[in-house]
Amino acid sequence: MRENSKKKNSKMKSAYIWALKITLLTFIIAVGISIVSQILLQGASLLVAVFVLLLLVSLGIVFDVIGIAIATADNAPFVAMSTKRVFGAKRCVRIVNNASVYSNICNDVVGDICGIVSGAAGAVIAISLVMSAESAGEMVIDIVISSLIAAFTVGGKAVGKHIAMSKNKEIVFFVGKVLAFVAGDK
């Protein structure tokens, strides 16, 4: 009984450490993405601002797809590929074995940051449109832009979730190969 309590305390401590790490990582990534988007949007034309906004929304959708694919993937095909020494398969096994961590990073960290920063980009676009508009439709422009951002984000993620769940093996294998390449796996 004492061992179960120690294991439980160790798991809780590990969960708190992970929460602290992911909080700090989120802060760092959010600062980085915010700085880049501010640099790109500062004094940018409306076309550039819309491009940055679409890029942010797309990035959030792609990472949501990756996170869902990882969370729903089965480990067996990657274990089989790993025994055949297929490049990236070992990395895929690690990814699926740690699905909650990878999914958290993809869905919550990157996805949520992109959602927040895309909202800020939308505000920049709204301000730009209001400044160039001759009518007092400031509130209407802001509402329409934020609603379009929300609609495209949610609609894109809805389509993405279907793709992620039906093609999870292929998506995880692609991500595993990319991470294996970046990490220099052999």
C-alpha positions in Angstrom: 0.0 0.0 0.0 2.9 2.3 0.8 4.4 1.7 -2.7 1.2 2.7 -4.4 1.1 5.9 -2.4 4.7 6.7 -3.4 4.0 5.9 -7.1 0.9 8.1 -6.9 2.9 11.0 -5.3 5.6 10.6 -7.9 3.1 10.7 -10.8 1.5 13.8 -9.3 4.9 15.5 -8.8 5.7 14.6 -12.4 2.4 16.1 -13.6 3.1 19.3 -11.8 6.6 19.5 -13.2 5.2 18.9 -16.7 2.6 21.6 -16.2 5.3 24.1 -15.1 7.5 23.2 -18.1 4.6 23.5 -20.6 3.6 26.8 -19.1 7.1 28.2 -19.5 7.4 26.7 -23.0 4.0 28.2 -24.0 5.1 31.6 -22.7 8.4 31.5 -24.7 6.6 30.3 -27.9 3.9 32.9 -27.5 6.5 35.7 -27.1 8.3 34.4 -30.2 5.2 34.2 -32.4 3.9 37.5 -31.1 7.1 39.3 -31.9 7.3 37.8 -35.4 3.7 38.7 -36.1 4.1 42.2 -34.7 7.2 42.7 -36.9 5.3 41.4 -39.9 2.2 43.4 -39.2 3.7 46.7 -38.1 3.1 49.1 -41.0 2.2 46.2 -43.2 -0.3 46.5 -46.1 -3.7 45.0 -45.7 -2.7 42.2 -48.0 0.3 41.3 -45.9 -1.8 41.4 -42.7 -4.4 39.1 -44.2 -1.6 36.7 -45.4 -0.1 36.6 -41.8 -3.6 36.0 -40.4 -4.3 33.2 -42.8 -0.8 31.7 -42.0 -1.6 31.8 -38.3 -5.0 30.2 -38.7 -3.6 27.5 -41.0 -0.7 26.8 -38.6 -3.2 26.3 -35.7 -5.3 24.0 -37.9 -2.3 21.9 -39.0 -1.0 21.5 -35.4 -4.5 20.5 -34.3 -4.6 17.8 -37.0 -1.2 16.6 -35.9 -2.2 16.5 -32.2 -5.4 14.6 -32.9 -3.6 12.1 -35.2 -1.1 11.5 -32.4 -3.8 11.1 -29.8 -5.7 8.5 -31.9 -2.8 6.6 -33.5 -2.1 2.9 -32.7 1.5 2.0 -31.8 1.5 -1.5 -33.4 2.3 -0.5 -37.0 5.2 1.7 -35.8 6.6 -1.1 -33.7 6.5 -3.4 -36.7 8.2 -0.7 -38.9 10.7 -0.2 -36.2 11.7 -3.8 -36.1 12.3 -3.5 -39.9 14.4 -0.4 -39.3 12.2 1.9 -41.2 13.5 5.5 -40.9 11.4 7.5 -38.5 9.6 4.5 -37.0 11.4 4.5 -33.7 10.5 8.2 -33.3 6.9 7.4 -34.1 6.9 4.8 -31.3 8.2 7.5 -28.9 5.6 9.9 -30.1 2.6 7.5 -29.7 3.9 6.3 -26.3 4.0 9.9 -25.2 0.8 10.9 -27.0 -0.5 13.1 -24.2 2.6 15.3 -24.2 2.9 15.6 -28.0 -0.9 16.2 -28.3 -0.7 18.8 -25.6 2.1 20.6 -27.3 0.4 20.5 -30.7 -3.2 21.2 -29.7 -2.9 23.4 -26.7 0.4 25.1 -27.0 0.8 25.8 -30.7 -2.9 25.7 -31.5 -4.0 28.0 -28.7 -1.2 30.5 -29.3 -2.1 30.7 -33.0 -5.7 31.3 -32.0 -4.8 34.1 -29.7 -2.3 35.7 -32.0 -4.6 35.4 -35.0 -7.2 37.4 -32.9 -4.6 40.1 -32.4 -3.8 40.0 -36.2 -7.5 40.3 -36.8 -7.6 43.4 -34.6 -4.8 45.0 -36.6 -6.8 44.3 -39.8 -9.9 45.7 -38.3 -8.1 48.9 -37.2 -6.6 49.2 -40.7 -10.1 48.9 -42.3 -11.6 51.3 -39.9 -8.9 53.9 -40.6 -9.5 53.6 -44.3 -13.3 53.5 -44.0 -15.3 56.7 -44.2 -18.3 55.4 -42.2 -18.5 54.8 -38.5 -18.9 51.0 -38.9 -16.0 50.3 -36.5 -17.9 47.8 -34.4 -19.4 46.0 -37.4 -16.0 45.6 -39.0 -14.5 44.3 -35.8 -17.3 41.8 -35.2 -17.3 40.6 -38.8 -13.5 40.0 -38.8 -13.4 38.3 -35.5 -16.4 36.1 -36.5 -14.7 35.2 -39.8 -11.5 34.2 -37.9 -13.5 32.1 -35.5 -15.5 30.5 -38.3 -12.5 29.6 -40.4 -10.6 28.3 -37.5 -13.4 26.1 -36.2 -14.4 24.9 -39.7 -10.8 24.1 -40.6 -10.3 22.2 -37.4 -13.6 20.3 -38.0 -12.4 19.1 -41.4 -8.9 18.5 -39.9 -10.2 16.3 -37.1 -11.8 14.0 -39.7 -8.6 13.8 -41.7 -6.5 13.3 -38.5 -8.6 10.4 -37.3 -8.8 8.7 -40.7 -5.2 9.2 -41.7 -3.5 9.2 -38.2 -0.9 6.6 -39.2 0.2 8.5 -42.2 0.3 11.8 -40.3 2.2 10.4 -37.4 4.6 8.6 -39.7 5.3 11.9 -41.6 5.8 13.8 -38.3 8.1 11.0 -37.0 10.2 11.1 -40.1 10.5 14.9 -39.9 11.5 14.8 -36.2 13.9 11.9 -36.9 15.5 13.9 -39.7 15.8 17.1 -37.5 17.1 15.1 -34.5 19.7 13.3 -36.8 18.3 9.8 -36.1 19.7 6.9 -38.1 
